[in-house]
Amino acid sequence: MQSGAFHARSEGGGGEHPKVILRGELDLSTVNEAEEVLLKTVASATKGEVTVDVTLLTFVDGSGARALIAAHNLAMTTGRRIRIVGAQGLVATVLSILELIDIAADMDAGLSAQPQRTGRENGGPP
């Protein structure tokens, strides 16, 4: 596999603890594959959480972040949650800029996937 090649796979079937592994570059050209795997995995999960391992993800853009948010929203409507693990480097930076880093950080700690807001929304410091 080339270093930038993208791959998304689901492990554990639907079940109670499915896992999605994202590898490579998640961008506009690969987002459809990622979103399909993410949404199918969330939809087939019987309960609990879906772990999304981004340890091997080397790049994510806005379209990739949107796919993660879509999976999170689907999970929330079905009483489940997304647990993102392994965000690092550029991926962690992008998630932070988009104010999604709390999802990744909280997921590593096993907490709820609710994005935390900074004080900027209320006129406070970032």
C-alpha beads as a LAMMPS data file, in Angstrom:
LAMMPS data file: protein, C-alpha beads

126 atoms
125 bonds

1 atom types
1 bond types

-500.0 500.0 xlo xhi
-500.0 500.0 ylo yhi
-500.0 500.0 zlo zhi

Masses

1 110.0

Atoms # bond

1 1 1 0.000 0.000 0.000
2 1 1 1.306 3.467 -0.856
3 1 1 1.933 5.791 2.072
4 1 1 -0.945 8.115 1.120
5 1 1 -3.352 5.407 -0.034
6 1 1 -6.613 5.342 1.904
7 1 1 -8.335 2.338 3.397
8 1 1 -11.356 2.029 5.682
9 1 1 -12.392 -1.249 7.224
10 1 1 -14.792 -2.427 9.860
11 1 1 -13.940 -5.091 12.418
12 1 1 -16.187 -6.970 14.755
13 1 1 -19.251 -6.895 12.525
14 1 1 -22.290 -5.103 13.885
15 1 1 -22.404 -6.498 17.367
16 1 1 -21.884 -4.559 20.559
17 1 1 -18.327 -3.270 20.025
18 1 1 -17.596 -2.707 16.338
19 1 1 -14.472 -0.872 15.265
20 1 1 -13.637 1.152 12.163
21 1 1 -10.003 1.573 11.201
22 1 1 -9.130 4.520 8.959
23 1 1 -5.718 4.465 7.288
24 1 1 -3.965 6.900 4.961
25 1 1 -5.369 10.205 3.706
26 1 1 -9.025 11.024 4.346
27 1 1 -10.000 13.779 1.944
28 1 1 -12.511 14.664 -0.747
29 1 1 -11.292 11.844 -2.999
30 1 1 -11.660 9.151 -0.298
31 1 1 -14.501 10.430 1.871
32 1 1 -17.202 8.337 0.180
33 1 1 -15.454 5.095 1.137
34 1 1 -14.932 6.292 4.704
35 1 1 -18.484 7.541 5.123
36 1 1 -19.946 4.312 3.733
37 1 1 -17.941 2.169 6.171
38 1 1 -18.597 4.510 9.108
39 1 1 -22.352 4.776 8.549
40 1 1 -22.845 1.054 7.835
41 1 1 -20.898 0.152 10.961
42 1 1 -22.841 2.572 13.146
43 1 1 -26.170 1.439 11.669
44 1 1 -25.382 -2.238 12.282
45 1 1 -24.077 -1.783 15.834
46 1 1 -26.486 -3.358 18.283
47 1 1 -25.667 -1.091 21.228
48 1 1 -22.942 0.808 22.980
49 1 1 -20.208 2.508 21.054
50 1 1 -18.387 2.304 17.764
51 1 1 -14.637 2.812 18.043
52 1 1 -13.011 4.736 15.195
53 1 1 -9.256 4.164 15.196
54 1 1 -7.442 7.006 13.410
55 1 1 -3.933 6.022 14.543
56 1 1 -2.911 5.248 10.935
57 1 1 -4.686 8.266 9.461
58 1 1 -2.047 10.639 8.078
59 1 1 -4.308 13.416 6.775
60 1 1 -7.873 14.612 7.179
61 1 1 -9.596 17.579 5.550
62 1 1 -12.996 19.172 6.076
63 1 1 -14.810 16.506 4.082
64 1 1 -13.243 13.809 6.250
65 1 1 -14.235 15.652 9.414
66 1 1 -17.772 15.910 8.022
67 1 1 -17.865 12.107 7.616
68 1 1 -16.857 11.666 11.265
69 1 1 -19.552 14.134 12.326
70 1 1 -22.162 12.315 10.193
71 1 1 -21.274 9.032 11.908
72 1 1 -21.455 10.726 15.305
73 1 1 -24.877 12.202 14.501
74 1 1 -26.224 8.826 13.330
75 1 1 -24.896 7.181 16.477
76 1 1 -26.558 9.782 18.676
77 1 1 -29.957 9.290 16.990
78 1 1 -29.768 5.557 17.725
79 1 1 -28.591 5.816 21.325
80 1 1 -25.001 4.934 20.561
81 1 1 -21.783 6.919 20.445
82 1 1 -18.587 7.213 18.461
83 1 1 -15.295 6.709 20.261
84 1 1 -12.389 8.149 18.257
85 1 1 -8.951 6.884 19.300
86 1 1 -5.413 7.528 18.170
87 1 1 -5.606 11.095 16.815
88 1 1 -2.075 12.422 16.488
89 1 1 0.060 14.779 14.442
90 1 1 -1.687 16.537 11.584
91 1 1 -4.947 14.683 12.221
92 1 1 -5.054 15.906 15.830
93 1 1 -4.195 19.416 14.648
94 1 1 -7.026 19.472 12.099
95 1 1 -9.509 18.102 14.631
96 1 1 -8.370 20.792 17.048
97 1 1 -8.747 23.608 14.510
98 1 1 -12.237 22.367 13.702
99 1 1 -12.972 22.190 17.448
100 1 1 -13.427 18.436 17.203
101 1 1 -10.323 17.557 19.182
102 1 1 -12.404 17.092 22.306
103 1 1 -14.207 14.266 20.542
104 1 1 -10.852 12.580 19.901
105 1 1 -9.416 13.351 23.347
106 1 1 -12.607 12.381 25.162
107 1 1 -12.839 9.201 23.150
108 1 1 -9.359 8.159 24.221
109 1 1 -10.534 8.682 27.812
110 1 1 -13.760 6.769 27.122
111 1 1 -15.981 9.810 27.657
112 1 1 -19.009 10.997 25.691
113 1 1 -18.521 12.198 22.110
114 1 1 -19.880 15.665 22.754
115 1 1 -17.712 18.442 21.308
116 1 1 -16.666 20.935 23.963
117 1 1 -16.882 24.625 23.076
118 1 1 -14.278 27.215 23.933
119 1 1 -15.059 30.583 25.481
120 1 1 -14.975 32.241 22.042
121 1 1 -18.678 31.583 21.474
122 1 1 -19.474 33.704 24.535
123 1 1 -16.951 36.437 23.793
124 1 1 -14.312 34.957 26.085
125 1 1 -10.722 34.066 25.261
126 1 1 -10.041 31.021 23.075

Bonds

1 1 1 2
2 1 2 3
3 1 3 4
4 1 4 5
5 1 5 6
6 1 6 7
7 1 7 8
8 1 8 9
9 1 9 10
10 1 10 11
11 1 11 12
12 1 12 13
13 1 13 14
14 1 14 15
15 1 15 16
16 1 16 17
17 1 17 18
18 1 18 19
19 1 19 20
20 1 20 21
21 1 21 22
22 1 22 23
23 1 23 24
24 1 24 25
25 1 25 26
26 1 26 27
27 1 27 28
28 1 28 29
29 1 29 30
30 1 30 31
31 1 31 32
32 1 32 33
33 1 33 34
34 1 34 35
35 1 35 36
36 1 36 37
37 1 37 38
38 1 38 39
39 1 39 40
40 1 40 41
41 1 41 42
42 1 42 43
43 1 43 44
44 1 44 45
45 1 45 46
46 1 46 47
47 1 47 48
48 1 48 49
49 1 49 50
50 1 50 51
51 1 51 52
52 1 52 53
53 1 53 54
54 1 54 55
55 1 55 56
56 1 56 57
57 1 57 58
58 1 58 59
59 1 59 60
60 1 60 61
61 1 61 62
62 1 62 63
63 1 63 64
64 1 64 65
65 1 65 66
66 1 66 67
67 1 67 68
68 1 68 69
69 1 69 70
70 1 70 71
71 1 71 72
72 1 72 73
73 1 73 74
74 1 74 75
75 1 75 76
76 1 76 77
77 1 77 78
78 1 78 79
79 1 79 80
80 1 80 81
81 1 81 82
82 1 82 83
83 1 83 84
84 1 84 85
85 1 85 86
86 1 86 87
87 1 87 88
88 1 88 89
89 1 89 90
90 1 90 91
91 1 91 92
92 1 92 93
93 1 93 94
94 1 94 95
95 1 95 96
96 1 96 97
97 1 97 98
98 1 98 99
99 1 99 100
100 1 100 101
101 1 101 102
102 1 102 103
103 1 103 104
104 1 104 105
105 1 105 106
106 1 106 107
107 1 107 108
108 1 108 109
109 1 109 110
110 1 110 111
111 1 111 112
112 1 112 113
113 1 113 114
114 1 114 115
115 1 115 116
116 1 116 117
117 1 117 118
118 1 118 119
119 1 119 120
120 1 120 121
121 1 121 122
122 1 122 123
123 1 123 124
124 1 124 125
125 1 125 126
